[in-house]
């Protein structure tokens, strides 16, 4: 299997956001690589993205160094996450949009493993995910333990 071609994805609506969410699922990032640039109203996540789009039936799998950017950010809140200055690694599981009463405003939620979350108040959906040319093979495929008690409450 050859190395993946770099992806460049942009989202301005909920459907595009879901596509980027699926491409960044299980992206690994150090906490100090999650950065809010208040002046430019941009939140970025530098991550090692698992290449789900290449299929997962046989090894090797691939990871790619990627940048997720969310623009038009007004405010940022985090819950159940390590300190933003730490090099502790977090795994991004999903990106979700909740519209406000006055659209196109709303909240973009970055949901991480271990119930961690970053909530971004945004003026509108404005996301991009850009891969670098740096990809490498891996033998490990992400797996998730499912707590059925949480699923079927």
Steps between C-alpha positions, in 0.01 A plus 500: 500500500636839404510809716177701509468821298460810718140608559378858506145527631289808573162523674248783512196292597404210728546240225855614429573505874389134525739406220792670675393335826518155338844574352643622833352221717778353716736785420772517767616839626717632777309743721755775430412467127138611563527877460252787512621811316260754649619785277420305181205313659645165392528174693746244361578138575824357369451122490609166367188395311409134445427448128155341514444579134769248395305206643574291805469143375874434485829640624680726469273778611616860475511816706552848357610820665202739465372836611138558597401868511174648624450867413257768620548384861365735767568301818661171610424276799648163591387220731676190635821561306866521606666839533538684168873531560555126541629254243238247603336340198125515440294315240237693305186289457249736336418856399139606556314822417208633705325797336401798712157662491645758262666310217766469367645539852542197721739274685762268355581222745825305473437173686801308627552162659451478879203742474720802429347782299579839356203725428547783251247780462507585128341759273454234233633162386843568350732200524795372302708185523825498310741207485872545462706278272619310808335157529634180651385140534371363828393153607259635761137569418299704753255298709236627735360342811128561509330545834156353424360656818570847354361407158173350628407734788 
